[in-house]
Amino acid sequence: MGESFSELVIKRGEKGEGIAFEFAEIAFRNLPFLEEFHFFDVVDSTNHRAKFARPFSLFFAEEQIKGRGRLERSWMSKRGGLYFSIVLPAYNVSKLTLISALSVAESVKDSRIKWPNDVLLSGKKFCGILGEFFEDKAIVGIGINVENDVSEFDFACNIKSFYTMSRKDVFESVTKNFAKNYVDLLAGRWQEIFERFAEICETKGKKVKVITPHKVIEGIAELSEDGSIVVSGEKIFSGDCIHLR
């Protein structure tokens, strides 16, 4: 696993003092399936740590020093944000990524989603999702700019610039929404989830350029019900999507 970081593992029902137990209490209350909460003050990446855990665990860090986004991009993870990964049994990662983005967007007023995994306020990114499949597990990593400084990036913003929501407020709402959306997904209510996603998806109907490992495709983006987009007749499940003017 590489570098050693100080980790506190909290199991459901355990009580204690301090910030780790405060966030664990929110997670256990809102995610009925959750069995373990792993807390790091500093870690390389919560998604990396999550690969070595069993399903129904949540990894939470105050700061990541090697946070990752899609396409192996680095994700700035300074103190003041929310950085966590949820480990689940194997499932369609595209759909889990989509419900994660939806759970965040429904937690923060006037949010929009940029396909496939960015959540925006006033056109700027405040949240990224990284869904991964590893062995027999699905992992969704969620990074949210709450009150961390992002002023060096002109494409990014934080929630604090728009609303007075604390990190606990945001975590409370996101975990509650995630639990509902995950249960709905497993219960076969995908159509209803997809309709809510489509309603707040900024990419639908936009002229886009999508960069995949094999090609670059330009055209008007249409959402497909399986979570992909269709551009110039091509179905794309993942890629770098740039909105064109």
QUICORKA-V220840 format. One record per residue. SS is DSSP state (hx for helix, st for strand, lp for the rest). NEAR is the number of other C-alpha atoms within 10 Angstrom. Layout:
ss	near
SS	NEAR
SS	NEAR
//
This chain:
ss	near
lp	7
lp	5
lp	6
lp	8
lp	11
lp	9
st	15
st	15
st	16
st	20
st	15
lp	16
lp	10
lp	11
lp	11
lp	11
lp	7
lp	7
hx	12
hx	20
hx	18
hx	13
hx	18
hx	27
hx	19
hx	17
hx	24
hx	19
hx	15
hx	20
lp	18
lp	12
lp	16
lp	21
lp	17
st	23
st	23
st	22
st	24
st	20
st	16
st	19
st	23
lp	20
lp	24
hx	30
hx	25
hx	18
hx	16
hx	26
lp	20
lp	13
lp	16
lp	15
lp	21
lp	18
st	22
st	31
st	27
st	31
st	23
st	19
st	23
st	23
lp	14
lp	16
lp	22
st	23
lp	18
hx	17
hx	12
hx	9
lp	10
st	12
lp	16
lp	19
lp	26
lp	19
lp	18
lp	17
lp	25
st	23
st	26
st	25
st	26
st	21
st	26
st	22
st	14
lp	15
lp	14
lp	13
hx	18
hx	19
hx	21
hx	24
hx	25
hx	23
hx	28
hx	28
hx	28
hx	28
hx	22
hx	30
hx	24
lp	19
lp	20
lp	19
lp	12
lp	11
lp	22
st	27
st	27
st	22
lp	27
lp	25
lp	23
st	23
st	27
st	25
st	21
lp	11
lp	15
st	18
st	23
st	23
st	26
st	26
st	25
st	25
st	23
st	20
st	17
st	12
lp	9
lp	12
st	20
st	22
st	29
st	23
st	27
st	25
st	25
st	25
lp	25
lp	27
lp	20
lp	18
lp	18
lp	17
lp	10
lp	8
lp	10
lp	9
lp	12
st	17
lp	26
lp	23
hx	24
hx	15
hx	11
lp	13
lp	11
lp	11
lp	15
lp	15
hx	18
hx	14
hx	12
hx	19
hx	23
hx	18
hx	17
hx	24
hx	21
hx	19
hx	22
hx	22
hx	20
hx	15
hx	22
hx	19
hx	13
hx	16
hx	18
hx	10
lp	9
lp	10
lp	13
hx	18
hx	13
hx	13
hx	19
hx	20
hx	12
hx	14
hx	23
hx	21
hx	11
lp	18
st	22
lp	18
lp	22
lp	20
lp	13
lp	15
st	17
st	20
st	19
st	20
st	16
lp	15
lp	9
lp	7
lp	8
st	12
st	17
st	17
st	17
st	19
st	26
st	19
st	20
lp	15
lp	14
lp	13
lp	22
lp	20
st	24
st	17
st	20
lp	11
lp	12
st	13
st	14
st	18
lp	15
lp	19
lp	19
st	16
st	21
st	16
st	17
lp	11
lp	6
//
